[in-house]
Amino acid sequence: MDTIQVIVLPFLRLDVIFEVIMWGELVSGALSGISAMLCIHFFLGMISRMGLMPGYSSAFDLQRQVAGVVLSMP
């Protein structure tokens, strides 16, 4: 039967590591990443249904033009 050897490192204490981890920031970052992926997923689905050709939805075309102007400003 094999035995498992445990190496104890004095500088690697799990109780201290878990106290140092900022769980609120970690969970907040994970949730924002998940919500960003969901937004991108649904936005790309909307684009594939509507298309990017001008004239099909004037509100979407107007939004793209306004965003282009605003983003090109210094």
C-alpha positions in Angstrom: 0.0 0.0 0.0 1.3 3.4 -1.0 1.6 6.1 1.6 1.1 9.7 0.9 3.7 12.0 2.4 2.6 15.5 3.4 5.2 18.2 3.1 4.6 21.0 5.7 6.0 24.3 4.7 6.0 26.9 7.5 5.5 29.8 5.1 2.5 28.2 3.4 -0.2 28.1 6.1 -3.7 27.7 4.7 -5.4 29.5 7.6 -3.4 32.6 6.8 -4.0 32.3 3.1 -7.8 32.1 3.5 -7.7 35.2 5.7 -5.8 37.2 3.1 -8.0 36.4 0.2 -10.6 39.1 -0.4 -13.6 37.0 -1.1 -15.9 40.0 -1.8 -13.7 41.3 -4.6 -13.2 37.8 -6.0 -16.9 37.0 -6.2 -17.6 40.5 -7.6 -15.1 40.0 -10.3 -16.4 36.6 -11.2 -20.0 37.9 -11.4 -19.0 40.8 -13.6 -17.1 38.4 -15.9 -20.2 36.1 -16.2 -22.5 39.0 -16.8 -20.2 40.4 -19.5 -20.1 37.0 -21.3 -23.9 36.8 -21.1 -24.3 40.3 -22.5 -21.9 39.6 -25.4 -23.7 36.3 -26.1 -27.2 37.9 -26.3 -25.9 40.9 -28.2 -24.3 38.7 -30.8 -27.5 36.7 -31.1 -29.4 39.9 -31.7 -26.9 41.0 -34.3 -27.2 37.7 -36.1 -31.0 38.0 -36.2 -31.1 41.7 -37.2 -28.0 41.9 -39.4 -25.7 44.9 -39.8 -27.0 46.1 -43.1 -28.2 49.7 -42.8 -31.9 50.3 -43.3 -33.3 47.3 -41.5 -33.5 49.0 -38.1 -33.0 52.7 -38.1 -32.7 52.9 -34.3 -29.8 50.5 -34.3 -28.1 52.4 -37.2 -28.6 55.6 -35.3 -27.1 54.1 -32.1 -24.1 52.8 -34.0 -23.5 56.3 -35.6 -23.8 58.1 -32.3 -21.5 55.6 -30.6 -19.0 56.1 -33.4 -19.1 59.8 -33.1 -18.8 59.7 -29.3 -16.0 57.2 -29.3 -14.0 59.1 -32.0 -13.9 62.3 -29.9 -10.6 63.0 -28.1 
